[in-house]
Amino acid sequence: MNEIACPRCRRPNRQGARYCASCGYELAVSPERGNDEQPTRPAGAPIGEDLAQALSDAPARPSYSFHVGSMSDIGRERETNEDSMLVLDLHCANKSVSRAAGLFVVADGMGGQEGGEIASGMLVRSLARLAAAEWLPGVVDDTRKLPDPGAWLISAIQRANAEIYGWAYEAGYEMGTTVVAALVAGNHALVAHVGDSRAYRVGAGGIEQLTVDHSLVESLVMAHQISREEARTHPQANVIYRTVGDQPQVVVDLTEIEAVGGERLLLCSDGLSGMLADGEIRRVVMDEASPQAACEALIAAANEAGGGDNCSVILIDLKSP
């Protein structure tokens, strides 16, 4: 098989790969590649530049902090919970200047023979190890150079993908997992995702879905063949065309946002978005004073609506100076 070498790390990649599977560097792409293989990346400045600056120049910028809530529930119809979560919440304060950074992950596993819970668990453990070894040291120590946030987040998910795929191949399992992950520093966030787990920005101005599901029903919605409401109850709502761990390589979508004080960043599995409409999610989030209370209320509302799937939520409440 023809391979191309990454210009940054010199590791081999399959012909036509968009990003290096080892370091996440963007490779040259042939024009005939299909849209399903193209990750979503915002135009303009290099992805993650604002996030890196929010960390490296923190003493010269306003102090930001955030409060975090999280909860996972089995739901009312499943026998096991195949969701997994990761919350790495770091706050450093010195000379009245606060630096806030964190990595937050929701993963929804799928597969027989307990394969789903294995895949999602392997994913969050892999991301935790990589963050502890490669990302957090640069956040804590001003003298250490931080890796490019966007490239690092893509690479971390791709390396976890390789680990899960290799384990499943050796064990003879068919399994995979969705992922939505947010790398947050100050009021900047990088959101990476694969599958149909989602990220929302919620505030006084409304609710905004930041991710686009890699699913059949989302394709139908984008083609205006079904409505958003019909998608939630569609018989093929669980058909996902891109997951972590079921193929040797995976394409990761990446979005960067700059939040304002008072906005909340919500990460969730489809056990929430499949049960509650966006407007109801926003109402519950805005009705609760604390992120933890909002997470508990969201889980309760999803179960009250039927609880048809495992439901996991992480809510990050940004506090401005």
Buried (B, 14 or more C-beta within 10 A) or exposed (E): EEEBEBEBBEEBBEEBBBBBBBBBBBBEEEEEEEEEEEBBBEEEEBBBBBBBBBBBEBEEBEBBBBBBBBBBBBBBEBEEBBBBBBBBBBEEEEEEEBBBBBBBBBBBBBBEEBBBBBBBBBBBBBBBBBBEEBBBBBBEEBEEEBBBBBBBBBBBBBBBBBBBBEBBEEEEBBBBBBBBBBBBBBBBBBBBBBBBBBBBBBBEEEBBBBBBBBBBBBBBBEEEEBEEEEBBEBEEBBEBEBBBBBEEBBBBBBBBBEBEEEBBBBBBBBBBBBBBBBEBBBBBBBEBEEBBBBBBBBBBBBBEBEBBBBBBBBBBBBBEE
